Amino acid sequence: MSKIFVEYQILPQYRPAYSAWVGKVRAVCPQLEVYEGSDQPGLYVEMWEGVSQDDYRRMKAIRKDKAGNVENHLPMAADWAQVDWSPLAEWVQGGESKIHIWHFVKVR
């Protein structure tokens, strides 16, 4: 069992656009849960269930690929690979470098 956590701060002026966008992403990716910090408005954490280590690496590469060379990383069957992640970097405080992505496995 594994999980991916993605954390970032959305700038206040982009929260409405982010909210609409993340609703579309969730419609495509049913395994995605999104949480907002109750004591830090605008701080978001995505939780992804059951993503393999290999798919995690691909997801991280896609979401942090400055050149936009997504085709080089795509596992075409993955629903998250069909998402246009590019708007997020503009909305995140500090840009793409402040999108933090981690993969965790359950301790046995």
ABEGO torsion letter per residue (X at the ends): XBBBBBBBBBBAAAAAAAAAAAAAAAAABAABBBBBBAABBGBBBBBBBGBBAAAAAAAAAAAABAAGBAAAABBAABAAAABBAAAAAAABBGEAAABBBBBBBBBX
